[in-house]
Amino acid sequence: MIWWTEALLVGALGGLAGVQVVLRRLSFFTMALTHASFPGVVAAAILGVNIYLGGAVAGAVVAIGVAALSRRQGQNTSAATGVLLAGGFALGVGLVATRDGFAVNLSEFLVGSIVTVTDRDVATTAVVLAAVALVLTLSARPLLFGGFDPEGARAFGVRVKGVDLLFLLTLEVVVVTVVPAVGTIQAVALLVAPAATARLLTDRLALLTPLATALGMASGVVGLAVSTRWNVAAGAAITLSATSMLLVALAWRRIRPAGRAARSRPGSAAPRAAAG
């Protein structure tokens, strides 16, 4: 029962946070967070402290670094993210090389193991889900305004950089929370695929978040069911379920050109969200 609860919670968390990832086009940054957490994990293991705390600290450093570097004249977020991703992962590899046989102990962090989660993990995920939902609800307007029209948001007094940093740090908390279930390598799929699927199915922002959350939960449950039925790694099965839903949505859009044409005719509802 505890596995199914965790699968539902991490799926909901991935779908909820993933909406902003897709709308703000932060898929690459999310991948960078999952990989750049690696040196923090290695350092924490060497020091004998909680490896997830180490991953969270490393990810927070990356988030703050990206926010700082992207402010520099002529420096965009993608370039800053790429530099920190490569440097952080290289640091982690270098630290691993200093300890013989050390990499084996980190395999669970890299690929996840939902069947080993505890009641404490489930409680933590539930608390994080509630906290992230509250943060995203309270900052919904500045997040949306700053994401689509940063200059206009600044003109209206929105502290765009502060809002961006708040979301990046929130995203790092989400990444670390889903790691026990799917691992750092596969976490990006759970954070992007449900929201990207929902974006293909609706143009309405009011429907996008609940649909992405539902799809994330479905990915978790279906993936865990496949894992228990065919003895497949749970993290991989959850990730593949989320990816499969995205592929099905893409195929559905391709075979329904008439629906897209109807929405584009005068008098039809205009798209309410930008492409992710």
Residue pairs with C-beta under 8 A, 6 or more apart in sequence:
2 117
2 118
2 119
2 122
3 114
3 115
3 117
3 224
3 234
4 221
4 224
5 122
6 114
6 117
6 121
6 122
6 125
6 180
6 181
6 220
7 114
7 181
7 217
7 220
7 221
7 223
7 224
7 234
7 238
8 217
8 220
8 221
9 122
9 125
9 126
9 129
9 220
10 114
10 125
10 177
10 178
10 181
10 182
10 190
10 216
10 220
10 238
11 190
11 194
11 213
11 216
11 217
11 218
11 219
11 220
11 221
11 238
12 129
12 213
12 216
12 217
12 220
13 125
13 128
13 129
13 132
13 174
13 177
13 178
13 216
14 174
14 178
14 187
14 190
14 191
14 194
14 216
14 219
14 242
15 194
15 195
15 198
15 212
15 213
15 214
15 215
15 216
15 217
16 129
16 132
16 133
16 136
16 209
16 212
16 213
16 216
17 132
17 136
17 170
17 171
17 174
17 191
18 190
18 191
18 192
18 193
18 194
18 195
18 196
18 212
18 216
19 195
19 198
19 208
19 209
19 212
20 26
20 136
20 143
20 147
20 167
20 171
21 27
21 30
21 171
21 191
21 192
21 195
21 276
22 192
22 195
22 196
22 199
22 276
23 144
23 147
23 195
23 199
23 273
23 274
23 276
24 143
24 147
24 167
25 276
26 171
27 188
27 192
27 276
28 78
28 81
28 82
29 66
29 77
29 81
29 168
29 171
30 171
30 175
30 187
30 188
30 191
30 192
31 85
31 188
32 62
32 66
32 81
32 82
32 84
32 85
33 59
33 62
33 63
33 171
33 172
33 175
34 175
34 184
34 185
34 187
34 188
35 85
35 88
35 89
35 184
35 185
36 58
36 59
36 62
36 84
36 85
36 88
36 89
37 55
37 56
37 58
37 59
37 62
37 172
37 175
37 176
37 179
37 184
38 55
38 58
38 88
38 89
38 92
38 110
38 184
39 58
39 88
39 89
39 91
39 92
39 95
40 54
40 55
40 56
40 57
40 58
40 59
40 61
40 92
41 51
41 52
41 54
41 55
41 58
41 92
41 106
41 109
41 184
42 54
42 92
42 95
42 96
42 102
42 106
43 54
43 58
43 95
44 50
44 51
44 52
44 53
44 54
44 55
45 51
45 54
45 102
45 105
45 106
46 95
46 99
47 54
51 106
51 109
52 109
52 176
52 179
52 180
55 109
55 176
55 179
55 184
56 172
56 173
56 176
58 88
59 172
59 175
59 176
60 169
60 172
62 81
62 84
62 85
62 88
62 172
63 165
63 168
63 169
63 171
63 172
64 165
64 168
64 169
65 80
65 84
66 77
66 80
66 81
66 84
66 168
67 161
67 164
67 165
67 168
69 75
69 77
69 79
69 80
69 83
69 84
70 76
70 77
70 80
71 161
96 102
96 103
96 106
108 116
108 183
109 179
109 183
109 184
110 183
110 184
110 185
111 182
111 183
111 185
111 186
111 233
111 235
111 236
112 179
112 180
112 181
112 182
112 183
112 186
112 187
112 234
112 235
113 180
113 183
113 234
113 235
114 180
114 181
114 182
114 224
114 234
114 235
114 238
115 234
116 180
117 180
117 181
121 180
124 177
125 177
125 178
128 173
128 174
128 177
131 173
132 170
132 173
132 174
135 166
135 170
136 143
136 170
139 163
139 166
139 167
142 153
142 158
142 159
142 160
142 163
143 163
143 167
144 205
145 152
145 153
145 156
145 158
146 153
146 158
146 160
146 163
146 164
148 274
150 160
153 160
154 160
171 191
174 191
175 184
175 187
175 191
178 187
178 190
178 191
179 187
181 220
181 234
181 235
181 238
182 189
182 190
182 235
182 238
182 239
183 235
186 235
186 236
186 238
186 239
189 239
189 242
189 243
190 216
190 219
190 220
190 238
190 239
190 242
193 219
193 242
193 243
193 245
193 246
194 212
194 213
194 215
194 216
194 219
194 242
194 245
195 208
195 212
195 216
195 276
196 246
196 276
197 212
197 215
197 242
197 245
197 246
197 249
198 207
198 208
198 211
198 212
198 215
199 208
199 212
199 273
199 275
199 276
200 246
200 249
200 250
200 252
200 253
201 211
201 249
201 252
202 208
202 211
203 263
203 269
203 270
203 271
203 272
203 273
204 269
204 272
204 273
205 272
205 273
206 272
208 273
215 242
215 245
216 242
218 241
218 245
219 238
219 241
219 242
219 245
220 238
220 241
222 241
223 234
223 237
223 238
223 239
223 240
223 241
223 242
224 234
224 237
224 238
226 232
226 237
226 240
226 241
227 233
227 234
227 237
227 238
253 260
262 268
263 269
263 271
